[in-house]
Amino acid sequence: MAKLAAYCRKRKILPAISDEWVRRLLRREGLTAQRVKTWKTSSDPRFDEKRGPSGGSMPSARRGPG
């Protein structure tokens, strides 16, 4: 809500209002804020099986003596 409220204030779409007021306004219109899903989520039930072992894309670091 904070980003939406700031965007609206910057563009003079809304007067200086609180984030809570924006949330209530959206709810009154039947809208709700949704959390952003990260790239780490997948709806594929075989996701873990398909992704394979990790670390294969980068060469191993060489260790010095010791």
C-alpha positions in Angstrom: 0.0 0.0 0.0 2.8 2.4 0.8 4.2 2.3 -2.8 0.7 2.7 -4.3 -0.1 5.6 -2.0 3.3 7.3 -2.8 2.7 6.8 -6.5 -0.7 8.4 -6.3 0.6 11.3 -4.3 3.5 11.9 -6.7 1.2 11.9 -9.7 -1.4 14.0 -7.8 -4.0 11.3 -8.4 -5.0 11.4 -4.7 -4.5 14.0 -2.0 -2.1 13.4 0.9 -3.6 10.3 2.4 -2.5 7.4 4.6 -1.7 3.9 3.3 -4.6 2.6 5.4 -6.9 5.0 3.6 -5.8 3.6 0.2 -6.3 0.0 1.5 -9.9 0.9 2.6 -10.6 2.6 -0.7 -9.5 -0.4 -2.7 -11.5 -2.8 -0.4 -14.6 -0.6 -0.9 -14.1 -1.1 -4.7 -13.8 -4.9 -4.2 -10.0 -5.0 -4.7 -7.4 -6.4 -2.3 -3.6 -6.2 -2.2 -1.9 -9.4 -3.3 1.5 -10.6 -2.2 4.1 -11.0 -4.9 5.2 -14.5 -5.5 8.9 -14.9 -5.9 10.7 -16.8 -8.7 11.3 -19.6 -6.2 7.7 -20.8 -6.3 6.3 -23.2 -8.9 2.9 -24.7 -9.5 4.6 -27.7 -11.2 4.3 -30.8 -9.0 7.6 -32.1 -10.5 9.5 -28.9 -10.0 12.1 -30.4 -7.5 12.6 -33.4 -9.8 13.2 -31.3 -12.9 15.5 -28.7 -11.5 18.3 -31.2 -11.0 21.3 -30.8 -8.7 22.3 -27.3 -7.8 25.7 -25.8 -8.4 26.3 -27.4 -11.7 26.3 -24.1 -13.7 29.4 -22.6 -11.9 32.9 -24.1 -12.0 34.3 -25.3 -8.7 36.6 -22.9 -6.9 40.1 -24.1 -6.7 41.6 -24.5 -3.3 45.2 -23.7 -2.6 47.4 -25.9 -0.5 46.7 -26.1 3.1 
